[in-house]
Amino acid sequence: MKKVFISQPMRGKTENEILMERNRIIEEIQASIGDHEVLDTYFDDFGPGAKPLQYLAKSLWMLADADCAYFAPGWKDARGCRIEHDCAINYGITVLKD
């Protein structure tokens, strides 16, 4: 079973907007590659003083375990998503959509 990493811009979006987009992406992935495991990259376990780099560090930790990665629309405008994309490409993780 393939492990899929989802990278999506989150700045300026509500939790509901993020999760709705994530669910749409999961349905799209299911339709295109079938059986898979989506890595849980929506983190809500940091406190109010969390720094963006903490989220990115945890995301990269998860990306290292992925077989493939999906980049949601707008990723090119999001600093963290661009870093995740560079890492996926440079470390041989298959990019499903960008």
mmCIF file as gemmi writes it, N, C-alpha and C atoms, coordinates in Angstrom:
data_model
loop_
_atom_site.group_PDB
_atom_site.id
_atom_site.type_symbol
_atom_site.label_atom_id
_atom_site.label_alt_id
_atom_site.label_comp_id
_atom_site.label_asym_id
_atom_site.label_entity_id
_atom_site.label_seq_id
_atom_site.pdbx_PDB_ins_code
_atom_site.Cartn_x
_atom_site.Cartn_y
_atom_site.Cartn_z
_atom_site.occupancy
_atom_site.B_iso_or_equiv
_atom_site.pdbx_formal_charge
_atom_site.auth_seq_id
_atom_site.auth_asym_id
_atom_site.pdbx_PDB_model_num
ATOM 1 N N . MET Axp A 1 ? 0.839 -1.174 0 1 0 ? 1 A 1
ATOM 2 C CA . MET Axp A 1 ? 0 0 0 1 0 ? 1 A 1
ATOM 3 C C . MET Axp A 1 ? 0.89 1.246 0 1 0 ? 1 A 1
ATOM 4 N N . LYS Axp A 2 ? 0.612 2.164 -0.918 1 0 ? 2 A 1
ATOM 5 C CA . LYS Axp A 2 ? 1.406 3.38 -1.018 1 0 ? 2 A 1
ATOM 6 C C . LYS Axp A 2 ? 1.054 4.362 0.086 1 0 ? 2 A 1
ATOM 7 N N . LYS Axp A 3 ? 2.089 4.999 0.626 1 0 ? 3 A 1
ATOM 8 C CA . LYS Axp A 3 ? 1.898 6.058 1.609 1 0 ? 3 A 1
ATOM 9 C C . LYS Axp A 3 ? 1.97 7.384 0.856 1 0 ? 3 A 1
ATOM 10 N N . VAL Axp A 4 ? 0.91 8.19 1.009 1 0 ? 4 A 1
ATOM 11 C CA . VAL Axp A 4 ? 0.796 9.448 0.281 1 0 ? 4 A 1
ATOM 12 C C . VAL Axp A 4 ? 0.904 10.631 1.24 1 0 ? 4 A 1
ATOM 13 N N . PHE Axp A 5 ? 1.754 11.572 0.874 1 0 ? 5 A 1
ATOM 14 C CA . PHE Axp A 5 ? 1.935 12.813 1.614 1 0 ? 5 A 1
ATOM 15 C C . PHE Axp A 5 ? 1.171 13.901 0.871 1 0 ? 5 A 1
ATOM 16 N N . ILE Axp A 6 ? 0.362 14.678 1.582 1 0 ? 6 A 1
ATOM 17 C CA . ILE Axp A 6 ? -0.359 15.79 0.974 1 0 ? 6 A 1
ATOM 18 C C . ILE Axp A 6 ? 0.241 17.095 1.466 1 0 ? 6 A 1
ATOM 19 N N . SER Axp A 7 ? 0.632 17.919 0.525 1 0 ? 7 A 1
ATOM 20 C CA . SER Axp A 7 ? 1.144 19.25 0.835 1 0 ? 7 A 1
ATOM 21 C C . SER Axp A 7 ? 0.108 20.256 0.357 1 0 ? 7 A 1
ATOM 22 N N . GLN Axp A 8 ? -0.371 21.08 1.283 1 0 ? 8 A 1
ATOM 23 C CA . GLN Axp A 8 ? -1.371 22.069 0.895 1 0 ? 8 A 1
ATOM 24 C C . GLN Axp A 8 ? -1.144 23.367 1.653 1 0 ? 8 A 1
ATOM 25 N N . PRO Axp A 9 ? -1.307 24.488 0.96 1 0 ? 9 A 1
ATOM 26 C CA . PRO Axp A 9 ? -1.187 25.779 1.629 1 0 ? 9 A 1
ATOM 27 C C . PRO Axp A 9 ? -2.269 25.915 2.703 1 0 ? 9 A 1
ATOM 28 N N . MET Axp A 10 ? -1.892 26.458 3.859 1 0 ? 10 A 1
ATOM 29 C CA . MET Axp A 10 ? -2.85 26.581 4.96 1 0 ? 10 A 1
ATOM 30 C C . MET Axp A 10 ? -2.989 28.008 5.482 1 0 ? 10 A 1
ATOM 31 N N . ARG Axp A 11 ? -2.021 28.84 5.204 1 0 ? 11 A 1
ATOM 32 C CA . ARG Axp A 11 ? -2.054 30.214 5.733 1 0 ? 11 A 1
ATOM 33 C C . ARG Axp A 11 ? -3.317 30.934 5.271 1 0 ? 11 A 1
ATOM 34 N N . GLY Axp A 12 ? -3.993 31.552 6.229 1 0 ? 12 A 1
ATOM 35 C CA . GLY Axp A 12 ? -5.185 32.334 5.919 1 0 ? 12 A 1
ATOM 36 C C . GLY Axp A 12 ? -6.447 31.518 5.732 1 0 ? 12 A 1
ATOM 37 N N . LYS Axp A 13 ? -6.378 30.209 5.938 1 0 ? 13 A 1
ATOM 38 C CA . LYS Axp A 13 ? -7.554 29.351 5.774 1 0 ? 13 A 1
ATOM 39 C C . LYS Axp A 13 ? -8.026 28.877 7.147 1 0 ? 13 A 1
ATOM 40 N N . THR Axp A 14 ? -9.313 28.656 7.246 1 0 ? 14 A 1
ATOM 41 C CA . THR Axp A 14 ? -9.865 28.12 8.484 1 0 ? 14 A 1
ATOM 42 C C . THR Axp A 14 ? -9.596 26.619 8.545 1 0 ? 14 A 1
ATOM 43 N N . GLU Axp A 15 ? -9.722 26.072 9.729 1 0 ? 15 A 1
ATOM 44 C CA . GLU Axp A 15 ? -9.544 24.626 9.884 1 0 ? 15 A 1
ATOM 45 C C . GLU Axp A 15 ? -10.537 23.889 8.993 1 0 ? 15 A 1
ATOM 46 N N . ASN Axp A 16 ? -11.764 24.36 8.92 1 0 ? 16 A 1
ATOM 47 C CA . ASN Axp A 16 ? -12.782 23.734 8.095 1 0 ? 16 A 1
ATOM 48 C C . ASN Axp A 16 ? -12.402 23.766 6.618 1 0 ? 16 A 1
ATOM 49 N N . GLU Axp A 17 ? -11.909 24.902 6.137 1 0 ? 17 A 1
ATOM 50 C CA . GLU Axp A 17 ? -11.491 25.012 4.733 1 0 ? 17 A 1
ATOM 51 C C . GLU Axp A 17 ? -10.349 24.048 4.425 1 0 ? 17 A 1
ATOM 52 N N . ILE Axp A 18 ? -9.399 23.954 5.327 1 0 ? 18 A 1
ATOM 53 C CA . ILE Axp A 18 ? -8.254 23.061 5.139 1 0 ? 18 A 1
ATOM 54 C C . ILE Axp A 18 ? -8.717 21.61 5.064 1 0 ? 18 A 1
ATOM 55 N N . LEU Axp A 19 ? -9.566 21.22 5.998 1 0 ? 19 A 1
ATOM 56 C CA . LEU Axp A 19 ? -10.016 19.83 6.048 1 0 ? 19 A 1
ATOM 57 C C . LEU Axp A 19 ? -10.933 19.479 4.878 1 0 ? 19 A 1
ATOM 58 N N . MET Axp A 20 ? -11.754 20.429 4.434 1 0 ? 20 A 1
ATOM 59 C CA . MET Axp A 20 ? -12.601 20.168 3.264 1 0 ? 20 A 1
ATOM 60 C C . MET Axp A 20 ? -11.747 19.953 2.018 1 0 ? 20 A 1
ATOM 61 N N . GLU Axp A 21 ? -10.729 20.798 1.836 1 0 ? 21 A 1
ATOM 62 C CA . GLU Axp A 21 ? -9.848 20.631 0.682 1 0 ? 21 A 1
ATOM 63 C C . GLU Axp A 21 ? -9.09 19.309 0.783 1 0 ? 21 A 1
ATOM 64 N N . ARG Axp A 22 ? -8.638 18.989 1.972 1 0 ? 22 A 1
ATOM 65 C CA . ARG Axp A 22 ? -7.912 17.735 2.193 1 0 ? 22 A 1
ATOM 66 C C . ARG Axp A 22 ? -8.784 16.531 1.838 1 0 ? 22 A 1
ATOM 67 N N . ASN Axp A 23 ? -10.034 16.543 2.255 1 0 ? 23 A 1
ATOM 68 C CA . ASN Axp A 23 ? -10.94 15.436 1.932 1 0 ? 23 A 1
ATOM 69 C C . ASN Axp A 23 ? -11.168 15.317 0.432 1 0 ? 23 A 1
ATOM 70 N N . ARG Axp A 24 ? -11.281 16.456 -0.264 1 0 ? 24 A 1
ATOM 71 C CA . ARG Axp A 24 ? -11.425 16.435 -1.726 1 0 ? 24 A 1
ATOM 72 C C . ARG Axp A 24 ? -10.191 15.82 -2.373 1 0 ? 24 A 1
ATOM 73 N N . ILE Axp A 25 ? -9.018 16.191 -1.866 1 0 ? 25 A 1
ATOM 74 C CA . ILE Axp A 25 ? -7.76 15.662 -2.395 1 0 ? 25 A 1
ATOM 75 C C . ILE Axp A 25 ? -7.679 14.159 -2.17 1 0 ? 25 A 1
ATOM 76 N N . ILE Axp A 26 ? -8.078 13.704 -0.998 1 0 ? 26 A 1
ATOM 77 C CA . ILE Axp A 26 ? -8.046 12.27 -0.69 1 0 ? 26 A 1
ATOM 78 C C . ILE Axp A 26 ? -8.947 11.504 -1.658 1 0 ? 26 A 1
ATOM 79 N N . GLU Axp A 27 ? -10.12 12.057 -1.96 1 0 ? 27 A 1
ATOM 80 C CA . GLU Axp A 27 ? -11.014 11.408 -2.933 1 0 ? 27 A 1
ATOM 81 C C . GLU Axp A 27 ? -10.364 11.35 -4.315 1 0 ? 27 A 1
ATOM 82 N N . GLU Axp A 28 ? -9.69 12.429 -4.714 1 0 ? 28 A 1
ATOM 83 C CA . GLU Axp A 28 ? -9.008 12.462 -6.007 1 0 ? 28 A 1
ATOM 84 C C . GLU Axp A 28 ? -7.886 11.418 -6.059 1 0 ? 28 A 1
ATOM 85 N N . ILE Axp A 29 ? -7.13 11.318 -4.98 1 0 ? 29 A 1
ATOM 86 C CA . ILE Axp A 29 ? -6.044 10.328 -4.918 1 0 ? 29 A 1
ATOM 87 C C . ILE Axp A 29 ? -6.622 8.919 -5.001 1 0 ? 29 A 1
ATOM 88 N N . GLN Axp A 30 ? -7.692 8.664 -4.259 1 0 ? 30 A 1
ATOM 89 C CA . GLN Axp A 30 ? -8.332 7.348 -4.268 1 0 ? 30 A 1
ATOM 90 C C . GLN Axp A 30 ? -8.75 6.97 -5.689 1 0 ? 30 A 1
ATOM 91 N N . ALA Axp A 31 ? -9.308 7.934 -6.411 1 0 ? 31 A 1
ATOM 92 C CA . ALA Axp A 31 ? -9.767 7.666 -7.779 1 0 ? 31 A 1
ATOM 93 C C . ALA Axp A 31 ? -8.606 7.401 -8.729 1 0 ? 31 A 1
ATOM 94 N N . SER Axp A 32 ? -7.451 8.031 -8.464 1 0 ? 32 A 1
ATOM 95 C CA . SER Axp A 32 ? -6.339 7.886 -9.412 1 0 ? 32 A 1
ATOM 96 C C . SER Axp A 32 ? -5.39 6.739 -9.089 1 0 ? 32 A 1
ATOM 97 N N . ILE Axp A 33 ? -5.127 6.471 -7.825 1 0 ? 33 A 1
ATOM 98 C CA . ILE Axp A 33 ? -4.158 5.398 -7.532 1 0 ? 33 A 1
ATOM 99 C C . ILE Axp A 33 ? -4.738 4.251 -6.726 1 0 ? 33 A 1
ATOM 100 N N . GLY Axp A 34 ? -5.987 4.339 -6.341 1 0 ? 34 A 1
ATOM 101 C CA . GLY Axp A 34 ? -6.609 3.24 -5.608 1 0 ? 34 A 1
ATOM 102 C C . GLY Axp A 34 ? -6.166 3.177 -4.159 1 0 ? 34 A 1
ATOM 103 N N . ASP Axp A 35 ? -5.952 1.953 -3.702 1 0 ? 35 A 1
ATOM 104 C CA . ASP Axp A 35 ? -5.66 1.713 -2.291 1 0 ? 35 A 1
ATOM 105 C C . ASP Axp A 35 ? -4.378 2.419 -1.86 1 0 ? 35 A 1
ATOM 106 N N . HIS Axp A 36 ? -4.461 3.163 -0.791 1 0 ? 36 A 1
ATOM 107 C CA . HIS Axp A 36 ? -3.33 3.944 -0.313 1 0 ? 36 A 1
ATOM 108 C C . HIS Axp A 36 ? -3.529 4.304 1.154 1 0 ? 36 A 1
ATOM 109 N N . GLU Axp A 37 ? -2.484 4.796 1.759 1 0 ? 37 A 1
ATOM 110 C CA . GLU Axp A 37 ? -2.562 5.327 3.121 1 0 ? 37 A 1
ATOM 111 C C . GLU Axp A 37 ? -2.153 6.794 3.057 1 0 ? 37 A 1
ATOM 112 N N . VAL Axp A 38 ? -3.036 7.674 3.462 1 0 ? 38 A 1
ATOM 113 C CA . VAL Axp A 38 ? -2.706 9.093 3.498 1 0 ? 38 A 1
ATOM 114 C C . VAL Axp A 38 ? -2.052 9.382 4.837 1 0 ? 38 A 1
ATOM 115 N N . LEU Axp A 39 ? -0.852 9.913 4.778 1 0 ? 39 A 1
ATOM 116 C CA . LEU Axp A 39 ? -0.154 10.278 6.008 1 0 ? 39 A 1
ATOM 117 C C . LEU Axp A 39 ? -0.848 11.485 6.635 1 0 ? 39 A 1
ATOM 118 N N . ASP Axp A 40 ? -1.006 11.47 7.929 1 0 ? 40 A 1
ATOM 119 C CA . ASP Axp A 40 ? -1.725 12.532 8.627 1 0 ? 40 A 1
ATOM 120 C C . ASP Axp A 40 ? -0.809 13.728 8.825 1 0 ? 40 A 1
ATOM 121 N N . THR Axp A 41 ? -0.905 14.669 7.884 1 0 ? 41 A 1
ATOM 122 C CA . THR Axp A 41 ? -0.03 15.839 7.923 1 0 ? 41 A 1
ATOM 123 C C . THR Axp A 41 ? -0.78 17.115 8.291 1 0 ? 41 A 1
ATOM 124 N N . TYR Axp A 42 ? -1.955 16.951 8.859 1 0 ? 42 A 1
ATOM 125 C CA . TYR Axp A 42 ? -2.651 18.106 9.42 1 0 ? 42 A 1
ATOM 126 C C . TYR Axp A 42 ? -2.377 18.08 10.915 1 0 ? 42 A 1
ATOM 127 N N . PHE Axp A 43 ? -1.558 19.001 11.37 1 0 ? 43 A 1
ATOM 128 C CA . PHE Axp A 43 ? -1.116 19.001 12.759 1 0 ? 43 A 1
ATOM 129 C C . PHE Axp A 43 ? -1.874 20.042 13.57 1 0 ? 43 A 1
ATOM 130 N N . ASP Axp A 44 ? -2.451 19.597 14.666 1 0 ? 44 A 1
ATOM 131 C CA . ASP Axp A 44 ? -3.143 20.516 15.565 1 0 ? 44 A 1
ATOM 132 C C . ASP Axp A 44 ? -2.66 20.334 17 1 0 ? 44 A 1
ATOM 133 N N . ASP Axp A 45 ? -1.457 19.772 17.12 1 0 ? 45 A 1
ATOM 134 C CA . ASP Axp A 45 ? -0.942 19.472 18.452 1 0 ? 45 A 1
ATOM 135 C C . ASP Axp A 45 ? 0.114 20.465 18.939 1 0 ? 45 A 1
ATOM 136 N N . PHE Axp A 46 ? 0.285 21.57 18.221 1 0 ? 46 A 1
ATOM 137 C CA . PHE Axp A 46 ? 1.197 22.618 18.67 1 0 ? 46 A 1
ATOM 138 C C . PHE Axp A 46 ? 0.397 23.662 19.434 1 0 ? 46 A 1
ATOM 139 N N . GLY Axp A 47 ? 1.051 24.344 20.338 1 0 ? 47 A 1
ATOM 140 C CA . GLY Axp A 47 ? 0.384 25.39 21.117 1 0 ? 47 A 1
ATOM 141 C C . GLY Axp A 47 ? 0.254 26.685 20.343 1 0 ? 47 A 1
ATOM 142 N N . PRO Axp A 48 ? -0.383 27.685 20.958 1 0 ? 48 A 1
ATOM 143 C CA . PRO Axp A 48 ? -0.617 28.952 20.284 1 0 ? 48 A 1
ATOM 144 C C . PRO Axp A 48 ? 0.664 29.697 19.909 1 0 ? 48 A 1
ATOM 145 N N . GLY Axp A 49 ? 1.777 29.418 20.563 1 0 ? 49 A 1
ATOM 146 C CA . GLY Axp A 49 ? 3.031 30.095 20.253 1 0 ? 49 A 1
ATOM 147 C C . GLY Axp A 49 ? 3.892 29.341 19.26 1 0 ? 49 A 1
ATOM 148 N N . ALA Axp A 50 ? 3.309 28.369 18.586 1 0 ? 50 A 1
ATOM 149 C CA . ALA Axp A 50 ? 4.078 27.541 17.659 1 0 ? 50 A 1
ATOM 150 C C . ALA Axp A 50 ? 4.629 28.378 16.506 1 0 ? 50 A 1
ATOM 151 N N . LYS Axp A 51 ? 5.79 27.98 16.044 1 0 ? 51 A 1
ATOM 152 C CA . LYS Axp A 51 ? 6.445 28.665 14.929 1 0 ? 51 A 1
ATOM 153 C C . LYS Axp A 51 ? 6.247 27.847 13.648 1 0 ? 51 A 1
ATOM 154 N N . PRO Axp A 52 ? 6.135 28.535 12.505 1 0 ? 52 A 1
ATOM 155 C CA . PRO Axp A 52 ? 5.948 27.814 11.245 1 0 ? 52 A 1
ATOM 156 C C . PRO Axp A 52 ? 7.017 26.745 10.996 1 0 ? 52 A 1
ATOM 157 N N . LEU Axp A 53 ? 8.226 26.996 11.42 1 0 ? 53 A 1
ATOM 158 C CA . LEU Axp A 53 ? 9.294 26.033 11.194 1 0 ? 53 A 1
ATOM 159 C C . LEU Axp A 53 ? 9.047 24.718 11.943 1 0 ? 53 A 1
ATOM 160 N N . GLN Axp A 54 ? 8.34 24.772 13.068 1 0 ? 54 A 1
ATOM 161 C CA . GLN Axp A 54 ? 8.001 23.547 13.786 1 0 ? 54 A 1
ATOM 162 C C . GLN Axp A 54 ? 7.065 22.68 12.948 1 0 ? 54 A 1
ATOM 163 N N . TYR Axp A 55 ? 6.096 23.316 12.314 1 0 ? 55 A 1
ATOM 164 C CA . TYR Axp A 55 ? 5.178 22.58 11.437 1 0 ? 55 A 1
ATOM 165 C C . TYR Axp A 55 ? 5.931 21.99 10.245 1 0 ? 55 A 1
ATOM 166 N N . LEU Axp A 56 ? 6.823 22.772 9.659 1 0 ? 56 A 1
ATOM 167 C CA . LEU Axp A 56 ? 7.59 22.303 8.509 1 0 ? 56 A 1
ATOM 168 C C . LEU Axp A 56 ? 8.477 21.123 8.891 1 0 ? 56 A 1
ATOM 169 N N . ALA Axp A 57 ? 9.12 21.208 10.038 1 0 ? 57 A 1
ATOM 170 C CA . ALA Axp A 57 ? 9.985 20.117 10.486 1 0 ? 57 A 1
ATOM 171 C C . ALA Axp A 57 ? 9.191 18.819 10.628 1 0 ? 57 A 1
ATOM 172 N N . LYS Axp A 58 ? 8.011 18.913 11.204 1 0 ? 58 A 1
ATOM 173 C CA . LYS Axp A 58 ? 7.178 17.717 11.371 1 0 ? 58 A 1
ATOM 174 C C . LYS Axp A 58 ? 6.71 17.202 10.011 1 0 ? 58 A 1
ATOM 175 N N . SER Axp A 59 ? 6.398 18.121 9.099 1 0 ? 59 A 1
ATOM 176 C CA . SER Axp A 59 ? 5.979 17.718 7.754 1 0 ? 59 A 1
ATOM 177 C C . SER Axp A 59 ? 7.096 16.971 7.031 1 0 ? 59 A 1
ATOM 178 N N . LEU Axp A 60 ? 8.308 17.484 7.122 1 0 ? 60 A 1
ATOM 179 C CA . LEU Axp A 60 ? 9.434 16.822 6.456 1 0 ? 60 A 1
ATOM 180 C C . LEU Axp A 60 ? 9.694 15.444 7.059 1 0 ? 60 A 1
ATOM 181 N N . TRP Axp A 61 ? 9.479 15.32 8.347 1 0 ? 61 A 1
ATOM 182 C CA . TRP Axp A 61 ? 9.621 14.017 9.013 1 0 ? 61 A 1
ATOM 183 C C . TRP Axp A 61 ? 8.629 13.032 8.393 1 0 ? 61 A 1
ATOM 184 N N . MET Axp A 62 ? 7.414 13.481 8.15 1 0 ? 62 A 1
ATOM 185 C CA . MET Axp A 62 ? 6.387 12.628 7.549 1 0 ? 62 A 1
ATOM 186 C C . MET Axp A 62 ? 6.691 12.357 6.071 1 0 ? 62 A 1
ATOM 187 N N . LEU Axp A 63 ? 7.162 13.364 5.361 1 0 ? 63 A 1
ATOM 188 C CA . LEU Axp A 63 ? 7.497 13.21 3.944 1 0 ? 63 A 1
ATOM 189 C C . LEU Axp A 63 ? 8.552 12.123 3.748 1 0 ? 63 A 1
ATOM 190 N N . ALA Axp A 64 ? 9.471 12.014 4.686 1 0 ? 64 A 1
ATOM 191 C CA . ALA Axp A 64 ? 10.533 11.013 4.576 1 0 ? 64 A 1
ATOM 192 C C . ALA Axp A 64 ? 9.978 9.588 4.542 1 0 ? 64 A 1
ATOM 193 N N . ASP Axp A 65 ? 8.769 9.395 5.043 1 0 ? 65 A 1
ATOM 194 C CA . ASP Axp A 65 ? 8.157 8.062 5.08 1 0 ? 65 A 1
ATOM 195 C C . ASP Axp A 65 ? 7.216 7.822 3.894 1 0 ? 65 A 1
ATOM 196 N N . ALA Axp A 66 ? 7.05 8.817 3.038 1 0 ? 66 A 1
ATOM 197 C CA . ALA Axp A 66 ? 6.084 8.727 1.938 1 0 ? 66 A 1
ATOM 198 C C . ALA Axp A 66 ? 6.652 8.034 0.709 1 0 ? 66 A 1
ATOM 199 N N . ASP Axp A 67 ? 5.758 7.393 -0.026 1 0 ? 67 A 1
ATOM 200 C CA . ASP Axp A 67 ? 6.108 6.822 -1.332 1 0 ? 67 A 1
ATOM 201 C C . ASP Axp A 67 ? 5.862 7.84 -2.44 1 0 ? 67 A 1
ATOM 202 N N . CYS Axp A 68 ? 4.884 8.701 -2.214 1 0 ? 68 A 1
ATOM 203 C CA . CYS Axp A 68 ? 4.536 9.705 -3.208 1 0 ? 68 A 1
ATOM 204 C C . CYS Axp A 68 ? 3.935 10.922 -2.503 1 0 ? 68 A 1
ATOM 205 N N . ALA Axp A 69 ? 3.886 12.027 -3.25 1 0 ? 69 A 1
ATOM 206 C CA . ALA Axp A 69 ? 3.391 13.281 -2.674 1 0 ? 69 A 1
ATOM 207 C C . ALA Axp A 69 ? 2.455 13.977 -3.657 1 0 ? 69 A 1
ATOM 208 N N . TYR Axp A 70 ? 1.437 14.584 -3.104 1 0 ? 70 A 1
ATOM 209 C CA . TYR Axp A 70 ? 0.452 15.349 -3.868 1 0 ? 70 A 1
ATOM 210 C C . TYR Axp A 70 ? 0.563 16.797 -3.418 1 0 ? 70 A 1
ATOM 211 N N . PHE Axp A 71 ? 0.689 17.717 -4.368 1 0 ? 71 A 1
ATOM 212 C CA . PHE Axp A 71 ? 0.806 19.131 -4.063 1 0 ? 71 A 1
ATOM 213 C C . PHE Axp A 71 ? -0.458 19.847 -4.518 1 0 ? 71 A 1
ATOM 214 N N . ALA Axp A 72 ? -1.176 20.393 -3.542 1 0 ? 72 A 1
ATOM 215 C CA . ALA Axp A 72 ? -2.461 21.048 -3.791 1 0 ? 72 A 1
ATOM 216 C C . ALA Axp A 72 ? -2.268 22.368 -4.523 1 0 ? 72 A 1
ATOM 217 N N . PRO Axp A 73 ? -3.306 22.815 -5.221 1 0 ? 73 A 1
ATOM 218 C CA . PRO Axp A 73 ? -3.229 24.108 -5.904 1 0 ? 73 A 1
ATOM 219 C C . PRO Axp A 73 ? -2.777 25.212 -4.942 1 0 ? 73 A 1
ATOM 220 N N . GLY Axp A 74 ? -1.914 26.058 -5.453 1 0 ? 74 A 1
ATOM 221 C CA . GLY Axp A 74 ? -1.381 27.156 -4.654 1 0 ? 74 A 1
ATOM 222 C C . GLY Axp A 74 ? -0.082 26.835 -3.943 1 0 ? 74 A 1
ATOM 223 N N . TRP Axp A 75 ? 0.419 25.616 -4.106 1 0 ? 75 A 1
ATOM 224 C CA . TRP Axp A 75 ? 1.627 25.225 -3.373 1 0 ? 75 A 1
ATOM 225 C C . TRP Axp A 75 ? 2.826 26.09 -3.745 1 0 ? 75 A 1
ATOM 226 N N . LYS Axp A 76 ? 2.868 26.552 -4.99 1 0 ? 76 A 1
ATOM 227 C CA . LYS Axp A 76 ? 4.018 27.354 -5.429 1 0 ? 76 A 1
ATOM 228 C C . LYS Axp A 76 ? 4.094 28.703 -4.722 1 0 ? 76 A 1
ATOM 229 N N . ASP Axp A 77 ? 2.995 29.131 -4.135 1 0 ? 77 A 1
ATOM 230 C CA . ASP Axp A 77 ? 2.955 30.413 -3.426 1 0 ? 77 A 1
ATOM 231 C C . ASP Axp A 77 ? 3.154 30.255 -1.918 1 0 ? 77 A 1
ATOM 232 N N . ALA Axp A 78 ? 3.347 29.041 -1.461 1 0 ? 78 A 1
ATOM 233 C CA . ALA Axp A 78 ? 3.49 28.774 -0.027 1 0 ? 78 A 1
ATOM 234 C C . ALA Axp A 78 ? 4.914 28.295 0.271 1 0 ? 78 A 1
ATOM 235 N N . ARG Axp A 79 ? 5.61 29.048 1.07 1 0 ? 79 A 1
ATOM 236 C CA . ARG Axp A 79 ? 7.015 28.779 1.387 1 0 ? 79 A 1
ATOM 237 C C . ARG Axp A 79 ? 7.242 27.33 1.837 1 0 ? 79 A 1
ATOM 238 N N . GLY Axp A 80 ? 6.434 26.838 2.782 1 0 ? 80 A 1
ATOM 239 C CA . GLY Axp A 80 ? 6.613 25.48 3.279 1 0 ? 80 A 1
ATOM 240 C C . GLY Axp A 80 ? 6.371 24.43 2.213 1 0 ? 80 A 1
ATOM 241 N N . CYS Axp A 81 ? 5.343 24.639 1.397 1 0 ? 81 A 1
ATOM 242 C CA . CYS Axp A 81 ? 5.032 23.694 0.318 1 0 ? 81 A 1
ATOM 243 C C . CYS Axp A 81 ? 6.166 23.634 -0.696 1 0 ? 81 A 1
ATOM 244 N N . ARG Axp A 82 ? 6.753 24.781 -1.003 1 0 ? 82 A 1
ATOM 245 C CA . ARG Axp A 82 ? 7.883 24.799 -1.957 1 0 ? 82 A 1
ATOM 246 C C . ARG Axp A 82 ? 9.053 24.003 -1.4 1 0 ? 82 A 1
ATOM 247 N N . ILE Axp A 83 ? 9.317 24.127 -0.121 1 0 ? 83 A 1
ATOM 248 C CA . ILE Axp A 83 ? 10.408 23.369 0.505 1 0 ? 83 A 1
ATOM 249 C C . ILE Axp A 83 ? 10.088 21.878 0.468 1 0 ? 83 A 1
ATOM 250 N N . GLU Axp A 84 ? 8.845 21.518 0.777 1 0 ? 84 A 1
ATOM 251 C CA . GLU Axp A 84 ? 8.438 20.106 0.717 1 0 ? 84 A 1
ATOM 252 C C . GLU Axp A 84 ? 8.59 19.568 -0.706 1 0 ? 84 A 1
ATOM 253 N N . HIS Axp A 85 ? 8.22 20.366 -1.701 1 0 ? 85 A 1
ATOM 254 C CA . HIS Axp A 85 ? 8.333 19.945 -3.099 1 0 ? 85 A 1
ATOM 255 C C . HIS Axp A 85 ? 9.8 19.724 -3.471 1 0 ? 85 A 1
ATOM 256 N N . ASP Axp A 86 ? 10.654 20.666 -3.106 1 0 ? 86 A 1
ATOM 257 C CA . ASP Axp A 86 ? 12.085 20.519 -3.382 1 0 ? 86 A 1
ATOM 258 C C . ASP Axp A 86 ? 12.63 19.238 -2.754 1 0 ? 86 A 1
ATOM 259 N N . CYS Axp A 87 ? 12.224 18.966 -1.526 1 0 ? 87 A 1
ATOM 260 C CA . CYS Axp A 87 ? 12.685 17.759 -0.841 1 0 ? 87 A 1
ATOM 261 C C . CYS Axp A 87 ? 12.184 16.499 -1.55 1 0 ? 87 A 1
ATOM 262 N N . ALA Axp A 88 ? 10.912 16.497 -1.935 1 0 ? 88 A 1
ATOM 263 C CA . ALA Axp A 88 ? 10.361 15.33 -2.634 1 0 ? 88 A 1
ATOM 264 C C . ALA Axp A 88 ? 11.138 15.058 -3.916 1 0 ? 88 A 1
ATOM 265 N N . ILE Axp A 89 ? 11.367 16.086 -4.71 1 0 ? 89 A 1
ATOM 266 C CA . ILE Axp A 89 ? 12.094 15.927 -5.963 1 0 ? 89 A 1
ATOM 267 C C . ILE Axp A 89 ? 13.526 15.469 -5.721 1 0 ? 89 A 1
ATOM 268 N N . ASN Axp A 90 ? 14.213 16.137 -4.806 1 0 ? 90 A 1
ATOM 269 C CA . ASN Axp A 90 ? 15.624 15.828 -4.569 1 0 ? 90 A 1
ATOM 270 C C . ASN Axp A 90 ? 15.878 14.503 -3.879 1 0 ? 90 A 1
ATOM 271 N N . TYR Axp A 91 ? 14.862 13.955 -3.219 1 0 ? 91 A 1
ATOM 272 C CA . TYR Axp A 91 ? 15.036 12.683 -2.528 1 0 ? 91 A 1
ATOM 273 C C . TYR Axp A 91 ? 14.251 11.549 -3.195 1 0 ? 91 A 1
ATOM 274 N N . GLY Axp A 92 ? 13.783 11.762 -4.413 1 0 ? 92 A 1
ATOM 275 C CA . GLY Axp A 92 ? 13.207 10.685 -5.217 1 0 ? 92 A 1
ATOM 276 C C . GLY Axp A 92 ? 11.825 10.236 -4.825 1 0 ? 92 A 1
ATOM 277 N N . ILE Axp A 93 ? 11.051 11.102 -4.2 1 0 ? 93 A 1
ATOM 278 C CA . ILE Axp A 93 ? 9.669 10.76 -3.857 1 0 ? 93 A 1
ATOM 279 C C . ILE Axp A 93 ? 8.796 11.148 -5.048 1 0 ? 93 A 1
ATOM 280 N N . THR Axp A 94 ? 8.014 10.201 -5.529 1 0 ? 94 A 1
ATOM 281 C CA . THR Axp A 94 ? 7.177 10.422 -6.696 1 0 ? 94 A 1
ATOM 282 C C . THR Axp A 94 ? 6.169 11.537 -6.426 1 0 ? 94 A 1
ATOM 283 N N . VAL Axp A 95 ? 6.095 12.481 -7.337 1 0 ? 95 A 1
ATOM 284 C CA . VAL Axp A 95 ? 5.122 13.564 -7.231 1 0 ? 95 A 1
ATOM 285 C C . VAL Axp A 95 ? 3.91 13.195 -8.079 1 0 ? 95 A 1
ATOM 286 N N . LEU Axp A 96 ? 2.752 13.069 -7.422 1 0 ? 96 A 1
ATOM 287 C CA . LEU Axp A 96 ? 1.528 12.691 -8.125 1 0 ? 96 A 1
ATOM 288 C C . LEU Axp A 96 ? 0.948 13.858 -8.9 1 0 ? 96 A 1
ATOM 289 N N . LYS Axp A 97 ? 0.933 15.005 -8.27 1 0 ? 97 A 1
ATOM 290 C CA . LYS Axp A 97 ? 0.361 16.173 -8.918 1 0 ? 97 A 1
ATOM 291 C C . LYS Axp A 97 ? 1.026 17.406 -8.358 1 0 ? 97 A 1
ATOM 292 N N . ASP Axp A 98 ? 1.399 18.28 -9.251 1 0 ? 98 A 1
ATOM 293 C CA . ASP Axp A 98 ? 1.905 19.582 -8.834 1 0 ? 98 A 1
ATOM 294 C C . ASP Axp A 98 ? 1.569 20.538 -9.899 1 0 ? 98 A 1
